[in-house]
């Protein structure tokens, strides 16, 4: 399954912010939009970084809460690892694990077209497993069962 299938199946919302946005505003945006991460873009719409709750919490801890007036650029992960719509979901998982990140911007033709997180990948995997289980259950209706005479399965196998 490709990352593109996530884009087609679900609108992967992302809300871009500028690097000079205050951390306080970024937190407010995350809360308002119920997001775990924000994509940081420059004035031309190019990816500059990602700010997630992880960086905000680390900043609050390290700076003893004195980060709210600072700029997002001080906390964001600059030039984060990203994927394309043509990458497989397995490759996206490997990127996340290998780089210890929970979010991947999706880049197509130099523009951010989405942001996937660990939850999106887990949901896609569960959906795929459910589809496979449904197929198996459908096929299993035609398999002989104990106590069935062969006359009931004649022509089905």
C-alpha positions in Angstrom: 0.0 0.0 0.0 1.3 3.5 -0.9 1.3 6.7 1.1 -1.0 8.0 -1.7 -3.7 5.7 -0.5 -3.8 7.6 2.8 -4.2 10.8 0.9 -7.0 9.4 -1.2 -8.7 7.7 1.7 -8.6 10.5 4.2 -8.0 14.1 3.9 -4.7 14.5 5.9 -5.0 17.9 7.3 -2.0 20.0 8.0 -1.9 23.6 9.0 1.3 25.4 8.0 2.9 28.0 10.2 5.8 30.4 9.7 9.1 29.9 11.5 8.7 33.2 13.2 5.4 32.3 14.8 5.5 32.3 18.6 5.5 29.0 20.4 2.4 30.2 22.2 0.5 30.7 18.9 1.7 27.3 17.7 0.4 25.7 20.8 -2.9 27.5 20.4 -3.1 26.3 16.8 -2.4 22.7 17.8 -5.1 22.9 20.4 -7.6 24.6 18.1 -7.1 22.2 15.1 -6.6 19.2 17.4 -3.2 18.4 15.8 -0.1 16.7 17.2 2.2 18.5 14.8 2.5 21.6 12.6 4.4 22.0 9.3 6.7 25.0 9.2 6.9 26.6 5.7 8.8 29.5 4.3 7.2 32.4 2.4 7.4 30.3 -0.8 5.6 27.3 0.7 8.8 25.2 1.0 9.2 22.9 4.0 11.4 24.4 6.7 10.6 22.1 9.6 8.0 20.3 11.8 7.0 21.3 15.3 5.3 18.5 17.3 4.1 18.3 20.8 7.2 16.4 21.6 9.4 19.4 20.8 7.1 21.7 22.8 7.1 19.5 25.9 10.9 19.1 25.7 11.2 22.9 25.3 8.9 23.5 28.3 11.0 21.1 30.4 14.4 22.3 29.3 13.6 26.0 29.5 11.4 25.7 32.6 8.4 26.9 30.8 9.9 30.1 29.4 9.5 29.3 25.7 6.0 30.7 24.9 7.4 34.0 23.5 10.1 32.3 21.5 9.9 31.6 17.8 8.9 28.2 16.5 12.3 28.0 14.6 13.9 27.7 18.0 12.1 24.4 18.8 11.2 22.8 15.4 12.9 19.9 13.8 14.6 21.7 10.9 14.5 20.1 7.5 12.8 16.9 8.7 12.8 13.6 7.0 9.9 13.3 4.5 8.2 10.9 2.1 6.4 11.1 -1.2 2.9 9.8 -2.1 4.7 7.0 -4.1 6.5 5.6 -1.1 5.1 2.5 0.5 3.6 2.6 4.0 6.3 0.2 5.1 9.0 2.7 3.9 7.2 5.4 5.8 7.3 3.3 9.0 11.0 2.6 8.5 11.7 6.3 8.1 9.9 7.1 11.3 11.6 4.3 13.2 15.0 5.1 11.8 14.8 8.8 12.5 12.8 8.5 15.7 10.0 10.8 14.5 6.3 10.4 14.8 5.3 12.6 11.8 6.3 12.7 8.2 5.5 15.5 5.8 4.4 14.2 2.4 6.2 16.1 -0.4 5.0 16.1 -4.1 6.5 18.4 -6.7 8.3 20.3 -4.0 5.2 21.1 -2.1 3.8 19.7 1.2 0.6 17.8 0.3 0.0 16.2 3.7 1.4 15.1 7.0 1.2 11.5 8.2 1.6 10.4 11.7 2.1 7.1 13.5 -1.7 6.9 14.1 -2.4 7.3 10.4 -0.1 4.4 9.6 -1.5 2.1 12.4 -5.1 2.9 11.2 -4.1 2.0 7.6 -2.6 -1.2 8.7 -5.6 -2.2 10.8 -7.9 -1.3 7.8 -5.8 -3.5 5.5 -5.9 -6.4 8.1 -9.7 -6.0 8.4 -10.1 -6.2 4.6 -8.0 -9.4 4.5 -10.0 -10.9 7.4 -13.2 -10.0 5.6 -12.0 -11.7 2.4 -11.0 -14.8 4.4 -14.4 -15.0 6.1 -16.2 -14.7 2.8 -14.1 -17.5 1.3 -14.4 -19.7 4.3 -18.2 -19.9 3.8 -17.5 -22.1 0.8 -15.1 -24.5 2.6 -16.4 -27.9 3.7 -17.1 -28.0 7.4 -17.2 -31.0 9.7 -20.6 -32.8 9.4 -21.2 -31.5 5.8 -21.8 -34.2 3.2 -19.8 -33.8 0.0 -23.0 -33.2 -1.8 -23.3 -29.7 -0.2 -19.9 -28.7 -1.5 -20.2 -30.2 -4.9 -19.4 -27.6 -7.6 -18.0 -25.1 -5.0 -14.5 -26.3 -4.8 
